[in-house]
């Protein structure tokens, strides 16, 4: 028999091994599918489809994403931003990367610098759909950010806003952190990939549960002190020492990979240097080394120079003391040097946040004037941070050419009018004081905390205190409770401020916009009420929103649009009383529009509910100007008094003050009317701002026609005259206006 006919024993071994591997794959595949069927574990993608049906066209940041990086400590939650699944041509999409500073600690989401920056960019570029998605988590570092970046590039980003580096040593998986699996980069990368598998989540959770049940140290880590205290494994990391250099190189390598990904995907990167409180926070850990003096001795020298008014020398020593601090919560200046060098190497847009903070600080040295503690900006600091990135983005012309001055609102306006309240300030104050109750601000053995010592006084205080008295208070509910109390007492202006803060904390929830609109209506502010209602419609169409919009459009005599809203209100309710109310108003609107057949059909529907519609007088006067917002009523009243006395400069002063407070159509209409009396050509911009509210008022269109005429804009004048004819064909001045425009 020939050798060819004999079976090859090696081929059997290969088949056996392949079969064994297949069995293992099938086994783990079965476990994976079973765990998913029983909903074990979590989707740990950075972005997920929004869970609410009415938000189905959006992705949102995954609130469970922290579980991928935290096991020894409770996972930190993310920000609730959204972005369109299908990016439009007009969309400019920005992803924001960072940690607790970028989350806005110690405040809630309404005071994150990214929310302030987002609003400023929306106002500056009204023709763009600016999306800003904040991906920050507390207590993460560049390892996590690199993992995030691999997902971010899949979602068509136009730009990155990057502010990170303080957590490099103690953030999850940092070289000095208690929250880690391995220091080996390959193992870390594989761990992050495997965490998307449910059977791996089961293995990790089981191993941790066994460790936790048998480890007193683990229980101590989870139960005593702030996260800042518990996450630190190495309290003594010497400047330029071996451990320090590992952390620095880790940051450099990860940031390099992030910027390479950005460059490969043609993403604009706006990367900032980091700021710290160097003046008013002494070093947390101090000891001399073979190469350097003790941090606290350098810090004392810095104060000596500061008190001697040698601010340049003092500043240099303050930063040196911060760099020598062995407890590495504040990034050393070497981190800033890496940011600077890599931003140049990869053609990033360097944002000089440090320069902005220095220019806003006494003697150019950053301290408690802009910081709550060692590195988190206070409320003023959040606005300075937003200013720095706004300047960087606008000057880069990455979105478009620099915005026209007509769309530029001064930074001071946002600082004065931003929606936050005393409750927000108090929440920040309590969080910081509770944080400072623990190491490294106190000794490790300190037992009494701010929470233990504080005595609650009054409703506001009791609400704010909940942020440190309970594990995870939902701050919008605290605002809502306070707002409801104000409403009960008829204090609608105070309630309005609370609701506006809630809108910025949860900008994708229509219910808060509706409540804000109700407060505006109570304060006779139709313009801002309408804006809130339109914002509500973006996320959740409902009966009340459509009905209220219809009523506002009726006041503006925009009866065609009012009709559409009344119909949509009917389509969004099955409640009998609501349907009857909407149908009555719809019948009246049909009467005004002369749509008799539609009115008859609506009346018949009402009859079926047992209601007989009684015809009403359809000669409705235009009364929009009678709805003067409460916050400018005194201003406009004073302007009218001076106008009656023909003291035009004083009248103009008070209308200007009104516009600064509330740039609404009524205030702009008042200014236009004043300038018309003075025969001032500058009246046109004011009438243009009032147009959307007054476009169905014949008297206003007459004035707008004259404004275009005196500014030699004859095409617009002709167009406005045609509008006037459509609004009121019998208006008594039409023939005279036609003569004025003839031959032009």
Secondary structure, DSSP 8 states (H G I E B T S, - for coil): --GGGS--HHHHHHHHHHHHHHHHHHHHHHHHHHHHHTT-S----SEEE-SSGGGTTEEEE-TTGGGGT-SSS--------EEESS--TTEEEEEEEESHHHHTTTS-GGG-HHHHHHHHHHHH-TTSEEEEEE---TT--HHHHHHHHHHHGGG--SEEEEE--TTTTTSTT-TTBSS-S-S-HHHHHHHHHHTTSHHHHHHHHHHHHHHHHH-HHHHHHHHSS-HHHHTBS-S---TTSHHHHHHHHHHHHHHHHHHHHHHHTT-EEEEE------SSS--SS----SSS--HHHHHHHHHHHHHTT-HHHHHHHHHHHHHH-SS--S--HHHHHHHHHHHHHTT-EEE-HHHHHHHTSGGG--STTTBSSSS-B-HHHHHHHHHHHHHHHHHHTSSSS---GGG---HHHHHHH-S--HHHHHHHHHHHHHHTTSTTTS-TT----HHHH----HHHHHHHHHHHHSSS--HHHHHHHHHHHHHHTT-HHHHHHHHHHHHHHSTT-HHHHHHHHHHHHHTT-HHHHHHHHHHHHHH---HHHHHHHHHHHHHTT-HHHHHHHHHHHHHT---HHHHHHHHHHHHHHHHHHT-HHHHHHHHHHHHHTT-------------GGG---HHHHHHHHHHHHHHHTT-HHHHHHHHHHHHHH---HHHHHHHHHHHHHTT-GGGHHHHHHHHHHHTT-HHHHHHHHHHHHHTT-HHHHHHHHHHHHHH-TT-TTHHHHHHHHTT-
